[in-house]
Amino acid sequence: MSRLLVCHHLIKEIILTRRIVLMPERTRAPAFIDGLYGKLVEGGINYFFPSANLQAIETGLEPAACGMTNSSDQTSLDLCWLGSRYSLTRNEPFSTEELKLLKGIGAVLDSRYRTIADTDRVEKRFELFRGLPEDRYVSACIDGDPYAQEIWQGPDRVEDTIEVLRTSSLSTYENRRISTGALLFGKYPDPCHEPPVTPVGALRYSPAVTSIRSFYRLCDGLQTLALVDQNGFLAEIVDVEEWARPFADTNLPVPPPARYKTHARATLCGGHVCMILTPNGEMKIFADGVQVFHFLDGRWRLTDAQRKYDLWKEAIRDTELAERLFTTALNLAEDRRGGLLVVLDDPEMAASLVSRTDLLTSLPNHGQHAVAGAKDQFHYLLHQKRIMDVPSAVLETVARIDGGIVLDSQSNLLAFGAILRHPDLTDVFPETIEGGRTTAAISASRFGNVLKISEDGLISFFQNGRCIWDI
């Protein structure tokens, strides 16, 4: 009897202790959630906008729908998110695509905040918290419908596809890296394609399909894509070139890599989204005829291709030449080949940047023997050539030669495979020096406009000694 009495007192003490412990936790929970989501806001913005300055201006406000106010010069934003007000500033204006991404970040966090505060629905909405936050931000930027409703409904087709591609990138099939992709049927009218009918027994296009080994042979992402219907189910396999054929003569807003031109065209109408895993292990997302995101070096990057291409065209002042060089750089990057493309403002400055033996104007004299094995023995092949008159394949082949291609604003080829002269820039640009090619690009940009192609797939535009953009 005494033991039962002791047990009774122990149980009573445990219950009282749990009440004492739990009650303060319940009162502190909202503050903890607010603090947590404040950090998530900072993390999401710093992930995609590392050069911007984010400051919390006011906290402790009533949580309300996300609001965003832009300044007159487009360089400063006032954000009202999740009961706090933030100031986001940087030296250059925010583009339309960047504002769209910021709204996507806010929509995801707002939806999660409302769900976690609603204890009656949190278990039913567990899927909203699956996956990486940055994947959700990318998804909401491309298709914000799943996050626009008061109660998150799902499915999130874009996030599901990202998970499929990510899982596939970590796998091999018969000791080979996997390339695959999906075309998410859009939500707008498309006169060229009927909405797919969900087949009986259709599988949801989600990470679960990757457990089926033969899935990796269904489509290669280059010529064939998995067609995902509006409900997120795998409906059929399509030929991407055949799908894009109705738009074969339509000009694209931004030149894509030659390998993925049809992928971009496939998204020109109907709001379709094309998502692929390339043989290089890179994820690319196309929408509205433009590549909007890519996953490279372990992180997502907003391509913002329209704005960056416009800046390049404005600098070159020749649309055809700008397109030729931009496309060449994209194709080299896709093949993981490095290079430098230099367009001089004044061709007379070539002698200050390139050695005399590298200039195409310095052909060996007929009365002298050229040095055996020297590159200038081939100069006659491209002497007095214009870039616009050289086939694209030839230009890309020549650009692979160690060194840089130098031309003037009239597209006259001045040098190829040239080792560019440059001073020691470490003291001038201590934070931007990364390697020989970057140093050469910074130096050459003092004389004109430079595209630097890295072997890791990044392209950088340099002008006046600084990097204007990366893509």
C-alpha positions in Angstrom: 0.0 0.0 0.0 2.8 2.4 0.9 4.4 1.7 -2.5 1.2 2.6 -4.3 1.0 5.8 -2.3 4.6 6.7 -3.2 3.9 6.0 -6.9 0.8 8.2 -6.7 2.8 11.1 -5.3 5.5 10.6 -7.9 3.0 10.7 -10.7 1.3 13.7 -9.3 4.6 15.5 -9.0 5.6 14.6 -12.6 2.2 16.0 -13.8 2.7 19.2 -11.8 6.2 19.5 -13.1 5.1 19.1 -16.7 2.5 21.8 -16.2 5.1 24.2 -14.8 7.5 23.4 -17.6 5.0 23.3 -20.5 3.0 26.4 -19.7 6.0 28.9 -20.0 7.0 27.1 -23.2 3.5 27.8 -24.7 3.8 31.5 -23.9 7.3 31.6 -25.3 6.4 29.7 -28.5 5.2 32.7 -30.6 8.4 34.7 -29.8 10.5 31.6 -30.7 8.7 31.2 -34.0 9.0 34.9 -34.8 12.7 34.7 -34.1 13.1 31.6 -36.1 11.3 33.0 -39.1 13.3 36.2 -38.8 16.4 34.1 -39.3 14.8 32.3 -42.2 14.1 35.6 -43.9 17.7 36.7 -43.5 19.0 33.3 -44.7 16.7 33.3 -47.8 17.6 36.8 -48.9 21.4 36.4 -48.2 21.4 33.1 -50.2 20.2 34.8 -53.4 21.3 38.4 -52.8 24.7 38.1 -51.0 25.8 41.6 -52.1 22.6 43.3 -50.7 22.4 44.8 -47.2 19.4 43.6 -45.1 18.5 45.4 -41.9 15.6 44.8 -39.5 13.9 48.2 -38.9 11.0 47.3 -36.8 9.9 44.0 -35.1 7.0 42.8 -33.0 4.3 43.9 -35.5 1.2 42.0 -36.1 1.9 39.3 -38.7 0.2 40.2 -41.9 0.5 39.5 -45.6 3.9 40.2 -47.2 4.3 43.7 -48.5 7.1 45.2 -50.7 7.7 48.9 -51.5 10.4 49.9 -54.0 12.3 53.2 -54.0 12.3 55.6 -56.9 15.8 54.5 -58.0 15.0 50.8 -57.6 18.0 50.3 -55.3 16.1 50.1 -52.0 13.2 47.9 -50.9 11.0 48.2 -47.8 9.8 44.7 -46.8 7.0 43.9 -44.3 7.2 40.2 -43.6 5.9 38.1 -40.7 5.5 40.9 -38.2 8.8 42.6 -39.0 9.9 45.4 -41.4 13.1 45.2 -43.2 15.2 47.5 -45.4 17.0 45.8 -48.4 19.5 48.0 -50.3 22.3 47.6 -52.7 24.3 49.7 -55.3 22.3 48.6 -58.4 18.6 48.5 -59.1 16.6 45.3 -58.5 15.3 43.7 -61.7 11.8 42.5 -62.3 13.0 38.8 -61.9 14.7 39.6 -58.7 11.6 41.2 -57.3 9.6 38.2 -58.4 12.1 36.0 -56.5 11.8 38.1 -53.4 8.0 37.8 -53.5 8.5 34.0 -53.8 10.7 33.9 -50.7 8.1 35.9 -48.8 5.2 33.7 -50.0 6.9 30.5 -48.9 7.8 31.8 -45.4 4.3 33.3 -45.0 2.6 30.0 -45.9 4.8 28.0 -43.6 4.3 30.5 -40.8 0.5 30.4 -41.1 0.6 26.6 -41.3 2.8 26.0 -38.2 0.7 28.4 -36.2 -2.4 26.4 -37.1 -2.1 23.3 -34.9 -5.1 21.7 -36.4 -3.6 21.4 -39.8 0.2 21.2 -39.2 0.2 17.4 -39.6 -1.8 17.5 -42.8 0.6 20.1 -44.2 3.8 18.3 -43.3 4.7 18.2 -47.0 5.1 21.9 -47.1 8.2 21.6 -44.8 9.8 18.9 -46.8 13.0 19.6 -48.8 15.4 22.5 -48.8 14.0 26.1 -48.2 15.9 27.4 -51.3 14.1 24.8 -53.5 10.8 26.1 -52.3 11.9 29.7 -53.0 12.8 28.8 -56.6 9.5 27.0 -56.9 7.4 29.9 -55.6 9.2 32.2 -58.0 8.3 30.1 -61.0 4.8 29.0 -59.9 3.4 30.7 -56.8 -0.1 29.2 -57.0 0.4 26.6 -54.3 1.4 29.3 -51.9 -1.2 31.9 -52.8 -4.1 30.3 -51.0 -5.0 30.9 -47.3 -4.4 27.2 -46.6 -1.5 25.5 -48.5 -3.0 22.9 -50.8 -0.2 21.6 -53.0 1.1 19.7 -54.8 4.1 21.7 -55.6 5.1 20.3 -59.0 8.2 22.4 -59.3 9.6 21.4 -55.9 8.8 17.7 -56.6 10.7 17.9 -59.9 13.7 19.5 -58.2 13.8 16.7 -55.8 13.6 14.1 -58.6 16.5 15.9 -60.5 18.5 16.2 -57.3 18.1 12.5 -56.5 19.0 11.6 -60.0 22.2 13.7 -59.9 23.4 11.6 -57.0 22.8 8.4 -58.9 24.4 6.5 -61.8 23.0 4.1 -64.3 25.3 1.4 -65.6 28.2 3.4 -64.3 27.2 6.6 -66.2 26.0 9.9 -64.9 22.3 10.5 -65.4 20.7 13.2 -67.5 16.9 13.6 -67.4 14.2 16.2 -67.4 10.5 17.1 -67.3 8.1 19.4 -69.0 5.5 20.7 -66.6 2.4 21.5 -68.6 1.4 25.1 -68.2 -1.8 26.7 -66.8 -2.5 29.1 -69.7 -4.0 28.5 -73.1 -1.8 26.8 -75.6 -3.3 26.5 -79.1 -0.6 24.0 -80.2 -1.0 21.4 -77.4 -4.0 19.9 -75.7 -3.8 19.4 -71.9 -2.7 15.8 -71.2 -5.3 13.4 -69.8 -4.1 11.7 -66.6 -3.7 8.0 -67.5 -5.1 5.3 -65.3 -2.6 4.2 -62.7 -0.4 7.3 -63.4 2.4 7.9 -60.9 3.0 11.3 -59.3 6.2 12.8 -60.6 7.9 13.0 -57.2 11.1 11.5 -55.6 9.3 8.2 -55.2 9.7 7.5 -59.0 13.5 7.4 -58.6 13.2 4.2 -56.7 12.2 2.5 -59.9 15.5 1.7 -61.6 14.2 1.8 -65.2 13.0 5.4 -64.6 16.4 6.7 -65.5 16.0 5.3 -69.0 12.6 6.8 -69.7 14.0 10.1 -71.0 17.4 11.6 -71.4 16.5 15.3 -70.8 18.2 16.3 -74.1 15.9 14.8 -76.7 13.0 13.5 -74.6 11.2 14.8 -71.5 8.7 13.5 -69.0 5.4 15.4 -69.5 3.9 16.2 -66.1 0.2 17.2 -66.1 -1.3 20.0 -64.1 -2.0 17.7 -61.2 1.6 16.6 -60.9 1.3 13.2 -62.5 3.6 11.6 -65.1 1.3 11.6 -68.2 3.6 10.7 -71.1 7.1 11.0 -72.7 7.5 13.7 -75.3 10.1 14.6 -78.0 11.2 18.1 -77.0 12.1 19.1 -80.6 8.7 17.9 -81.8 7.0 19.8 -79.0 8.8 23.0 -79.8 8.4 22.7 -83.6 5.4 25.2 -83.8 7.8 27.9 -82.4 10.8 27.0 -84.6 10.7 30.4 -86.3 10.0 32.4 -83.2 12.8 34.6 -81.9 13.8 33.9 -78.3 14.1 36.8 -75.9 17.7 35.7 -74.9 20.1 33.4 -76.8 20.4 30.1 -75.0 23.1 27.5 -75.4 22.7 25.7 -78.8 22.1 22.4 -77.0 19.1 23.7 -75.2 17.5 26.0 -77.8 14.5 23.7 -78.3 14.1 23.5 -74.5 13.7 27.2 -74.3 11.3 27.3 -77.3 9.2 24.6 -75.6 8.2 27.1 -72.9 7.3 30.1 -75.2 3.6 29.5 -74.9 1.1 28.2 -72.4 3.2 28.8 -69.3 5.0 25.5 -69.6 8.1 25.0 -67.5 11.1 22.9 -68.6 13.4 21.4 -66.0 16.4 19.3 -66.8 19.4 17.7 -65.3 22.3 18.1 -67.7 25.1 15.6 -68.3 27.4 18.0 -66.4 25.2 17.5 -63.3 23.7 21.0 -63.5 20.0 21.7 -63.1 18.4 24.2 -65.5 15.0 25.7 -65.4 13.4 27.3 -68.5 10.2 29.4 -68.5 8.8 31.9 -71.0 11.5 31.0 -73.5 14.4 31.9 -71.1 16.5 30.1 -68.7 15.5 31.5 -65.3 17.4 29.4 -62.8 20.3 27.0 -62.7 21.8 24.9 -59.9 25.6 25.0 -60.2 28.4 24.4 -57.6 26.0 23.3 -55.0 23.7 26.4 -55.0 20.8 27.9 -56.9 21.4 31.0 -59.0 18.8 33.3 -60.5 19.9 33.7 -64.1 18.2 37.0 -64.8 19.3 36.5 -68.4 17.1 39.2 -70.0 18.7 42.0 -67.9 22.2 40.7 -68.2 21.9 40.2 -72.0 20.5 43.7 -72.4 23.5 45.1 -70.5 25.9 43.2 -72.8 24.1 44.4 -75.9 24.1 48.0 -74.7 27.9 47.8 -74.1 28.7 46.3 -77.5 26.2 48.5 -79.5 25.9 45.9 -82.2 23.1 43.4 -81.7 24.4 40.8 -84.1 27.9 40.9 -82.7 26.6 40.8 -79.1 24.4 37.8 -79.9 27.2 35.9 -81.6 29.7 36.4 -78.7 27.1 35.8 -76.0 26.1 32.5 -77.7 29.7 31.5 -78.1 30.3 32.1 -74.4 27.3 30.0 -73.5 28.3 27.1 -75.7 31.9 27.1 -74.3 30.5 27.2 -70.7 28.2 24.3 -71.5 31.2 22.3 -72.8 33.1 23.3 -69.7 35.8 25.1 -71.8 37.4 28.3 -70.5 38.0 31.3 -72.6 38.2 35.1 -73.0 36.3 37.2 -75.5 37.6 40.8 -75.7 35.9 43.6 -77.7 38.2 46.7 -77.7 36.7 50.2 -77.8 39.7 51.4 -79.8 41.6 48.9 -82.0 44.7 50.9 -81.7 44.9 49.8 -78.1 45.5 46.2 -79.1 49.3 46.8 -79.1 49.0 47.7 -75.4 47.2 44.5 -74.5 48.6 41.9 -76.9 52.2 41.2 -77.9 53.2 42.0 -81.5 53.7 38.4 -82.4 50.1 37.6 -81.3 48.5 40.2 -83.5 47.1 39.0 -86.8 48.4 42.1 -88.5 52.0 40.9 -87.9 52.3 38.1 -90.4 55.8 36.5 -90.8 57.8 38.1 -93.6 58.1 36.0 -96.6 61.9 36.4 -96.6 62.2 35.0 -93.1 61.7 31.6 -91.6 59.0 31.5 -88.9 59.9 29.9 -85.5 59.1 26.2 -85.7 56.1 25.4 -83.6 55.0 29.0 -83.1 51.3 29.7 -83.2 51.7 32.7 -85.5 52.4 30.3 -88.3 48.6 29.8 -88.5 47.8 33.5 -88.4 47.3 33.6 -92.2 44.2 31.4 -91.8 42.3 34.2 -90.0 44.1 37.3 -91.3 41.7 40.1 -92.1 38.7 38.1 -91.0 35.5 39.4 -89.3 33.9 37.5 -86.6 30.5 37.8 -88.3 32.0 36.2 -91.4 33.4 33.2 -89.5 31.1 30.2 -88.9 30.0 29.8 -85.3 31.6 26.4 -85.0 35.0 27.8 -86.2 34.8 30.7 -83.7 34.1 28.3 -80.8 36.9 26.0 -81.9 39.4 28.9 -82.0 38.1 30.2 -78.7 39.2 27.0 -77.1 42.9 27.7 -77.8 44.7 28.9 -74.7 44.6 32.6 -74.5 42.0 35.1 -75.5 40.2 36.3 -78.7 40.6 40.0 -79.3 38.5 42.0 -81.7 37.2 45.5 -82.3 33.7 46.9 -82.2 33.4 46.3 -86.0 34.0 42.6 -85.4 37.5 42.6 -87.0 39.5 39.8 -85.5 42.8 41.2 -84.1 44.2 38.2 -82.2 43.3 34.7 -81.1 45.0 32.5 -78.5 46.6 35.6 -77.3 48.3 35.9 -73.9 47.0 39.3 -72.6 49.4 41.7 -70.9 48.4 42.9 -67.5 50.0 44.5 -64.5 49.9 43.1 -61.0 46.4 44.0 -60.0 46.5 42.5 -56.5 46.9 45.9 -54.8 44.2 47.5 -56.9 41.6 44.8 -56.7 42.6 42.6 -53.8 39.1 41.0 -53.4 38.4 40.2 -57.0 41.6 38.5 -58.1 40.9 34.7 -58.4 43.3 33.5 -61.0 45.1 34.2 -64.3 42.0 34.3 -66.4 40.2 36.7 -64.0 43.3 38.9 -63.8 43.5 39.1 -67.6 39.8 39.8 -67.9 40.0 42.7 -65.4 43.1 44.2 -67.2 41.5 43.8 -70.6 38.3 45.4 -69.5 40.1 48.7 -69.1 40.3 48.8 -72.9 36.8 47.5 -73.7 34.2 44.8 -72.8 35.2 41.3 -71.8 33.3 38.0 -71.4 35.2 35.5 -69.3 34.2 31.8 -69.5 35.3 29.6 -66.6 35.7 25.9 -66.9 33.2 25.4 -64.1 30.4 26.8 -66.3 30.2 30.4 -65.2 30.3 33.4 -67.5 31.3 36.9 -66.3 31.0 40.2 -68.0 33.8 42.7 -67.1 33.9 46.4 -67.9 36.1 49.3 -66.7 38.0 47.0 -64.4 35.0 45.5 -62.5 32.6 42.5 -62.9 29.2 43.7 -64.1 27.5 40.3 -63.8 27.9 36.5 -63.6 25.6 34.0 -65.3 
